[in-house]
Amino acid sequence: MIQFDMKRFGRLAQWTLVTDRAWYLRTGLTWLVIMSFLFILYTTQLQPRQLPHRLCIGIFVTMMFVSILMGAGHMFLSMKGQDSRQRLMVLPASNLEKYLVRYLTWVLLIPLMLMAFVVADLLQYIINVMLQHENTQLLMARLARGGLLVIHWPSDIPPRMTLLSLSFLFWIHSVYAVGATFFRSHKYNWVFTSVVLILVGVLLTRTFIWFIDWEAERLGCSVQEAMWYIRGLLTGGVWLVVLHAFFLSFAIANFWLSFRLFCRTQLIGRFFNT
């Protein structure tokens, strides 16, 4: 089967949801326990009373951000052993349908995290009411006001840099999609991918520092002046468009590579799917 069929895709998604139901339940309960423990601990112990709510919301927002950024790495976490992978490969569906169903695993985790946050918030609120703590409030109400999530963008950086940042984050998300299908260790593929990203980040940082020093020497100015000059170039309209297209193009290429690796998934005998 090489053609995409929406009805077959829907049946495959239903089958996958039923099969992975226990894993989704465990994941949701794990998040509930973690958030409940941290919310109750911080709101009942930390002083002053304003700080714990900011900290708890920061924890939730960070967990949500990381889950979305690394979401593609969850592609096969619910599968256990060779039998699960073999069962996936022999299902009556096209490779594209199978790949999309596995990729969308992280999308279903978002409402689970939201539900865990709501329940944990209600628990901390009830406990603080029972303990008669001052300034007891729901984190949901504070989050809805948006006062803690206002991003103060530096005045000397164009707001259009936000679009470039989103493109960069989308590229990182696509890298985790490649890692999920490149490494055969489905349980720890996100760890290997994170290590690769860290090493690449260190290498690029060292290269950028060397380039700054070289540019400062070429222009006959200080390192700080060279940084201001390069930042001025990068924040220009043309370079922003180029960098935006660069990250989007490589993200699309990563998803294509991830799909090709998925089609060549090895069930036994190799550390990498090649």
C-alpha positions as CSV (number, residue, x, y, z in Angstrom):
1,M,0.0,0.0,0.0
2,I,1.6,3.3,-1.1
3,Q,-1.4,5.6,-1.3
4,F,-2.7,7.6,1.7
5,D,-6.3,6.7,2.6
6,M,-8.1,8.8,5.2
7,K,-10.5,6.0,6.4
8,R,-7.6,3.5,6.8
9,F,-5.6,6.2,8.6
10,G,-8.5,6.7,11.0
11,R,-8.8,3.0,11.7
12,L,-5.1,2.8,12.3
13,A,-5.2,5.7,14.7
14,Q,-8.1,4.1,16.7
15,W,-6.2,0.8,16.8
16,T,-3.0,2.6,18.0
17,L,-4.9,4.6,20.6
18,V,-6.5,1.4,22.1
19,T,-3.2,-0.5,22.0
20,D,-1.2,2.3,23.7
21,R,-3.9,3.2,26.2
22,A,-2.0,1.8,29.1
23,W,1.1,3.8,28.2
24,Y,-0.9,7.0,27.9
25,L,-2.5,6.4,31.2
26,R,0.9,5.8,32.9
27,T,2.3,8.9,31.3
28,G,-0.6,11.0,32.4
29,L,-0.5,9.7,36.0
30,T,3.3,10.3,36.1
31,W,2.8,13.9,35.2
32,L,0.0,14.2,37.7
33,V,2.1,12.9,40.5
34,I,5.1,15.1,39.6
35,M,3.0,18.3,39.3
36,S,0.9,17.6,42.4
37,F,4.0,17.0,44.5
38,L,5.8,20.1,43.3
39,F,2.7,22.3,43.4
40,I,1.8,21.3,47.0
41,L,5.4,21.4,48.2
42,Y,6.0,24.9,46.8
43,T,2.7,26.5,47.7
44,T,2.7,25.3,51.2
45,Q,6.4,25.8,52.1
46,L,7.9,28.6,50.1
47,Q,7.8,32.3,51.1
48,P,6.7,34.9,50.1
49,R,3.3,33.7,48.9
50,Q,3.7,35.3,45.5
51,L,6.8,33.3,44.5
52,P,5.4,29.8,44.6
53,H,2.7,30.5,42.1
54,R,5.1,31.9,39.7
55,L,7.4,28.9,40.2
56,C,4.6,26.4,39.7
57,I,3.4,28.0,36.5
58,G,7.0,28.2,35.3
59,I,7.3,24.4,35.9
60,F,4.2,23.7,33.9
61,V,5.1,26.0,31.0
62,T,8.6,24.5,30.9
63,M,7.2,20.9,30.8
64,M,4.7,21.9,28.1
65,F,7.4,23.6,26.0
66,V,9.9,20.7,26.3
67,S,7.2,18.2,25.5
68,I,6.3,20.0,22.3
69,L,9.9,20.6,21.3
70,M,11.0,17.0,21.9
71,G,7.6,15.6,21.0
72,A,8.7,13.7,17.9
73,G,11.1,11.7,20.2
74,H,8.0,10.1,21.8
75,M,7.2,8.4,18.5
76,F,7.9,4.9,19.6
77,L,8.1,5.2,23.4
78,S,4.9,3.3,23.8
79,M,6.2,0.3,21.9
80,K,7.9,-2.5,23.8
81,G,10.4,-4.9,22.2
82,Q,10.7,-6.4,18.8
83,D,7.2,-7.8,18.8
84,S,5.6,-4.4,18.9
85,R,7.8,-3.1,16.1
86,Q,7.1,-6.2,14.0
87,R,3.3,-5.9,14.6
88,L,3.5,-2.3,13.4
89,M,5.3,-3.2,10.2
90,V,2.7,-5.9,9.2
91,L,-0.4,-3.7,9.8
92,P,-2.5,-3.3,6.6
93,A,-1.7,0.4,6.1
94,S,0.8,2.4,4.1
95,N,4.2,3.5,5.5
96,L,3.0,7.1,5.5
97,E,-0.1,6.3,7.5
98,K,2.0,4.4,10.0
99,Y,4.5,7.1,10.3
100,L,1.9,9.9,10.8
101,V,0.1,7.9,13.4
102,R,3.3,7.3,15.4
103,Y,4.4,10.9,14.9
104,L,1.1,12.3,16.2
105,T,1.7,10.5,19.5
106,W,3.0,13.7,21.1
107,V,-0.1,15.6,20.1
108,L,-2.2,13.4,22.3
109,L,0.1,14.0,25.2
110,I,-0.7,17.7,25.3
111,P,-4.3,17.3,26.6
112,L,-3.0,14.7,29.1
113,M,-0.6,17.3,30.4
114,L,-3.3,19.9,30.6
115,M,-5.6,17.6,32.5
116,A,-2.8,16.7,34.9
117,F,-2.1,20.4,35.5
118,V,-5.8,21.1,36.2
119,V,-6.1,18.2,38.7
120,A,-2.8,19.1,40.4
121,D,-3.9,22.7,40.6
122,L,-7.2,21.7,42.3
123,L,-5.3,19.5,44.7
124,Q,-3.0,22.3,45.8
125,Y,-5.9,24.7,46.1
126,I,-7.9,22.4,48.3
127,I,-4.9,21.6,50.6
128,N,-4.0,25.3,50.9
129,V,-7.7,26.1,51.8
130,M,-7.7,23.4,54.4
131,L,-4.4,24.7,55.8
132,Q,-5.8,28.3,55.7
133,H,-2.8,29.7,54.0
134,E,-3.0,33.3,52.9
135,N,-3.1,34.2,49.2
136,T,-4.4,30.8,48.3
137,Q,-5.4,30.8,44.6
138,L,-5.8,28.6,41.6
139,L,-2.8,28.6,39.2
140,M,-5.3,28.4,36.4
141,A,-6.8,31.7,37.3
142,R,-3.4,33.3,37.5
143,L,-2.3,31.8,34.2
144,A,-5.5,33.0,32.5
145,R,-4.7,36.6,33.4
146,G,-1.4,36.2,31.5
147,G,0.5,38.4,33.8
148,L,3.3,35.8,34.3
149,L,3.7,35.0,30.7
150,V,4.3,38.4,29.2
151,I,7.5,38.2,27.1
152,H,9.5,41.4,27.4
153,W,11.2,41.5,24.0
154,P,14.4,43.6,24.1
155,S,13.8,47.0,22.4
156,D,17.0,46.7,20.3
157,I,15.9,43.4,18.7
158,P,13.2,43.5,16.0
159,P,10.0,41.6,17.0
160,R,10.2,39.8,13.6
161,M,13.0,37.8,15.2
162,T,10.2,35.8,16.8
163,L,9.4,34.2,13.4
164,L,13.0,33.1,13.1
165,S,13.0,31.7,16.6
166,L,9.9,29.7,15.8
167,S,11.6,28.4,12.6
168,F,14.6,27.4,14.7
169,L,12.5,25.6,17.3
170,F,10.6,23.8,14.5
171,W,14.0,22.6,13.1
172,I,15.0,21.2,16.5
173,H,11.6,19.5,16.7
174,S,12.4,17.9,13.3
175,V,15.8,16.7,14.5
176,Y,14.1,14.7,17.2
177,A,11.9,13.1,14.5
178,V,15.1,12.0,12.7
179,G,16.5,10.7,16.0
180,A,13.4,8.7,16.7
181,T,13.8,6.7,13.5
182,F,17.6,6.8,13.2
183,F,18.3,5.2,16.6
184,R,16.9,1.7,17.2
185,S,16.8,2.3,21.0
186,H,13.2,3.8,21.0
187,K,13.2,4.3,24.7
188,Y,16.4,6.4,24.8
189,N,16.4,7.9,21.3
190,W,15.6,11.4,22.7
191,V,18.7,11.1,25.0
192,F,21.0,10.3,22.0
193,T,19.4,13.1,20.0
194,S,19.8,15.6,22.8
195,V,23.5,14.7,23.2
196,V,24.0,15.2,19.4
197,L,22.3,18.6,19.6
198,I,24.4,19.6,22.5
199,L,27.7,18.6,20.8
200,V,26.6,20.4,17.6
201,G,25.7,23.5,19.7
202,V,29.1,23.5,21.4
203,L,30.8,23.2,18.0
204,L,28.8,26.0,16.5
205,T,29.4,28.2,19.5
206,R,33.2,27.7,19.2
207,T,33.0,28.4,15.5
208,F,31.0,31.6,16.1
209,I,33.5,32.8,18.7
210,W,36.3,32.1,16.3
211,F,34.4,34.0,13.6
212,I,33.8,37.0,15.9
213,D,37.5,37.2,16.7
214,W,38.4,36.9,13.1
215,E,35.9,39.6,12.1
216,A,37.1,41.9,14.8
217,E,40.7,41.5,13.6
218,R,39.6,42.1,10.0
219,L,37.6,45.3,10.8
220,G,40.3,46.5,13.3
221,C,37.7,46.9,16.1
222,S,36.9,45.3,19.5
223,V,35.2,42.0,19.8
224,Q,32.1,43.8,21.2
225,E,31.9,46.1,18.3
226,A,32.3,43.2,15.9
227,M,29.4,41.4,17.7
228,W,27.2,44.5,17.3
229,Y,28.1,44.7,13.6
230,I,27.2,41.0,12.9
231,R,24.0,41.3,14.9
232,G,23.0,44.3,12.8
233,L,23.5,42.2,9.7
234,L,21.6,39.2,11.0
235,T,18.7,41.3,12.2
236,G,18.4,42.9,8.7
237,G,15.4,42.0,6.6
238,V,17.2,40.0,3.9
239,W,19.2,37.8,6.3
240,L,16.2,37.1,8.4
241,V,14.3,35.8,5.4
242,V,17.4,33.7,4.4
243,L,17.8,32.2,7.8
244,H,14.0,31.6,8.1
245,A,14.0,29.7,4.8
246,F,17.2,27.8,5.8
247,F,15.6,26.4,9.0
248,L,12.3,25.6,7.3
249,S,14.0,23.9,4.4
250,F,16.2,21.8,6.7
251,A,13.2,21.0,8.9
252,I,11.3,19.6,5.9
253,A,14.4,17.7,4.8
254,N,14.6,16.2,8.3
255,F,11.0,15.0,8.2
256,W,11.6,13.5,4.8
257,L,14.8,11.7,6.1
258,S,12.9,10.6,9.2
259,F,10.2,9.0,7.0
260,R,12.8,7.3,4.8
261,L,14.5,5.9,7.9
262,F,11.1,4.7,9.2
263,C,10.6,2.8,6.0
264,R,13.9,1.1,6.5
265,T,13.4,0.2,10.2
266,Q,15.6,-2.7,11.3
267,L,13.9,-5.1,13.7
268,I,17.1,-6.8,14.8
269,G,20.9,-6.6,14.7
270,R,21.7,-2.9,14.3
271,F,22.1,0.1,16.5
272,F,21.1,2.5,13.7
273,N,18.4,2.2,11.1
274,T,20.3,2.7,7.9
